Every structure is written in C-alpha cells, then in structure tokens.
C-alpha cells in the first residue's frame, strides 16, 4: 500500500478541520447556549467530511494535471532536440 501524498493529504486535513470548525460554530450559534451540543458535533462531522472531500477532488485533479503537464513538456523538449538542424561540417 502506498503512503498518502503530502501534497494531497495536508490540504484535505486543513479543509476538514476548517469545515468542522465552521459547522460546529454556526450550529452552536443558532441554538440556545448549551441546548444542542450533539447536533453541533454531528453537523461538524458532516461539514468536515464534505469539506475534505471537496478539497480532495480539486487537489487530486490539480496534482494529476501538473504531472501530465510535466510529462508533456518533457516530450516536447525531446521532440525539439530531435528536430534540431544538423551542425555544419567542420574542416
């Protein structure tokens, strides 16, 4: 099994933490003080999953796009080097 790519893992974890915080505090602010901690925790968990999944999709697509661009640019460099005009003969 492969280890997770830190370029993907770190933004997903940060988004999940931020989503959980926003979900919890918005739900807690809309309830009377101390009246719905279970609902706030449930909404926080749901918001964490949704935020993490959304950011995960975008980050994975961006990482794949950069990898494809890198491969394409390497191929382009090889083609340009192969098509270079021959050097003139020296005497």
C-alpha positions in Angstrom: 0.0 0.0 0.0 1.2 3.5 -0.9 1.7 6.2 1.6 -0.5 9.2 1.1 0.9 12.1 -0.9 1.5 15.0 1.4 0.6 17.4 -1.4 -2.9 15.9 -1.2 -3.1 15.0 2.5 -2.3 18.3 4.1 -4.8 20.5 2.2 -7.5 17.8 2.8 -6.8 17.7 6.5 -6.8 21.5 6.8 -10.1 21.8 4.9 -11.7 19.1 7.1 -10.6 20.9 10.2 -11.8 24.2 8.9 -15.1 22.7 7.8 -15.6 21.1 11.2 -14.9 24.3 13.0 -17.3 26.3 10.8 -20.0 23.7 11.0 -19.8 23.4 14.8 -19.7 27.2 15.5 -22.5 28.0 13.1 -24.7 25.3 14.6 -23.8 26.3 18.1 -24.6 29.9 17.4 -28.0 29.1 16.0 -29.0 27.2 19.2 -29.7 28.4 22.7 -26.5 28.2 24.8 -25.8 24.6 25.7 -29.0 23.2 24.2 -27.7 21.2 21.2 -24.1 20.1 21.6 -24.9 16.7 19.9 -26.4 18.4 16.9 -23.4 20.8 16.7 -21.0 17.8 16.8 -22.9 15.9 14.1 -23.0 19.0 11.8 -19.3 19.5 12.5 -18.5 15.9 11.4 -20.7 16.2 8.3 -19.1 19.5 7.4 -15.6 18.0 7.9 -16.4 15.2 5.5 -17.9 17.4 2.9 -15.1 20.0 3.0 -12.4 17.3 3.0 -14.0 15.5 0.0 -14.5 18.7 -2.0 -10.9 19.9 -1.5 -9.6 16.4 -2.1 -11.2 16.3 -5.5 -9.8 19.6 -6.5 -6.3 18.8 -5.2 -6.1 15.4 -6.8 -7.2 16.9 -10.1 -4.5 19.7 -9.8 -1.8 17.2 -8.9 -2.7 15.0 -11.9 -2.8 18.0 -14.2 0.7 19.1 -13.1 2.0 15.6 -13.6 0.5 15.4 -17.1 1.9 18.9 -17.9 5.4 17.8 -16.8 5.3 14.7 -19.0 4.0 16.7 -21.9 6.7 19.3 -21.6 9.4 16.7 -21.3 8.2 15.0 -24.5 8.1 18.4 -26.2 11.7 19.1 -25.2 12.8 15.7 -26.7 10.9 16.4 -29.9 12.6 19.8 -30.3 16.0 18.4 -29.6 15.4 15.6 -32.2 14.3 18.2 -34.9 17.4 20.4 -34.4 19.2 21.2 -37.6 22.5 19.4 -38.0 25.6 21.3 -37.3 27.5 22.5 -40.3 30.6 20.3 -41.2 33.9 21.5 -40.0 37.1 21.2 -41.9 
